[in-house]
Amino acid sequence: MSAPLLSTSATHNESETDVFSPAGHDAPRGNRWLRRLLVLSDSVGITFAWLLTSLTMLSNEPWWSRSKLGFLPVVLAVTLATIAGAKLYKARVCSVRAVETATLIRAGAVASTACWLIAGRVGADSVRVSTALVSGALTFAFVMAFRTLYRAALESARSGGRFTRPVLLVGTGDEAYELEQMIADEPELGYRVVGVVGRATEAAERKFAAPCIGPIANVVDLARSCGVNGVIIGSSSLGFRELNQTVRVLLDAGIHVQVSGGLLGINASRLRSNPIGREAAFYLEQVQLTGWQSKVKRALDLGLGTVALILTVPVMGVFALMIRRDGGKAIFRQQRVGHNGKPFQVYKLRTMVMNAEALLAELEARNERKGPLFKMKDDPRFTRIGRFLDKTSLNELPQLINVLRGEMSLVGPRPALQREVEQFNDRLLLRHRVRPGMTGLWQVESRDNPSFADYERCDVFYVENWSVRLDLMILAQTVVEVARRAAGKSASNNPERDEQRLRPTLASVVSDERVS
């Protein structure tokens, strides 16, 4: 959702960025622990995949045969070596889900081919091409599943302030300020800004949260004095020559550098390397809001929406009866603003008392959100079953009717109230270019975040960068998020921080679309 970041490094030594770097003097030890945990996770996934393959493809052999259990160490060693060779234990690869996925597919194909070639030489003659292909596919599925759990646990820990990497933010302009805000709003990214380098007067005007510790000319000394090995540069804050000089002195000093592209809200997958002469430059692909992807999106809405409605009608019926027992109507209807600003009536399972709208004015002063959205942790208007339905978002199920009618999509920005829209700026009104969704980027990533700026970033990012792939990823994460909330798991292990920001653990959705 932020400007794309371009990473460079002075050396090939990436010990400080292996897997995900924790902060402080214990970073190497924490690094090793995280790396070993990820290797263990991959090993379990590979083992499960091979055992399932051998049980189904080699069912005519005893379990202890050379082609089954005896070949497992070979599969494990070859696959782990291939994964490591593809740098899938490096932060710059495995911290971005799309890059991790593509690289893991290639690594799995190489590992499967290598295992098939080795099989004949070690006496595992039953391992044929079909066996290797099935094993490779299952390995990818299991490894990605376990890495997803690993990522969720790590992001939850980062939301609580653990395993974050201290960095300096170079620049004191608007871009640098936006970067600091984004890093603060998304702690699961793993960064912690310990200082801002630039003009003190500009930093004071924009009220950076981190202290301004000195001028850009002293950036190397400042980085060393703060004990950081990485910086993030807001490129628009520096002049052309100053930017180039700063990057070069940092790289010469062995400090890792990330340079923001200065393109707010632009999906990095839309950038194409297109040098001008010998100078680095990017071509920016146009936003495609029409065409085949729009047709596929609508087809998914109709297909998946119909299936989901059929499957969930009994569930909605049970919840409707429970709501009626509390008194009042089961279905709540409310006017929202939809595609192209057209109003429509949205359907929900009622979660609050019948006079909830009238009581809202009395509770406005206790709003825990910033901006026009209202959120109150212990809202007294919720009924007993309503609190559960709201927490799990199961109250949104009747909106499948809105989806089938074409008023909504399965994925899109949250349908807003008219009184909220009246407070939106011109940039946020771009959300009306697409149909509102039952779920969306904001719902799965930042629903409990009180920052209205994060709400705006999510919506604008989605509108300007949406794709079928992004929709599918959001749908998949929605299932995980609903299950997590139904199980009663909080977004953070830090209750004190939860009062301020109960963030769901999905930076991966955004990361997938940032870098492809």
Secondary structure, 3 states (H helix, E strand, C coil): CCCCEEEECCCCCCHHHECCCCCCCCHHHHHHHHHHHHHHHHHHHHHHHHHHHHHHHCCCCCCCCCCCHHHHHHHHHHHHHHHHHCCCCEHHHHCCHHHHHHHHHHHHHHHHHHHHHHHHHHCCCCCCHHHHHHHHHHHHHHHHHHHHHHHHHHHHHHHCCCCCEEEEEECCCHHHHHHHHHHHHCHHHCEEEEEEECCHHHHHHHCCCCCEEECHHHHHHHHHHHCCCEEEEEHHHCCHHHHHHHHHHHHHCCCEEEEECCCCCCCHHHEEECCECCECCEEECCCCCCCHHHHHHHHHHHHHHHHHHHHHHHHHHHHHHHHHHCCCCCEEEEEEECHHHCEEEEEEECCECCCHHHHHHHHHHHCCCCCCCCCCCCCCCECHHHHHHHHHCHHHCCHHHHHHCCCCEEECCCCECHHHHCCCCCCHHHHHHCCCEEECHHHHHCCCCCCHHHHHHHHHHHHHHCCHHHHHHHHHHHHHHHHHHHCCCCCCCCHHHHCCCCCCCCCHHHHHHHCC
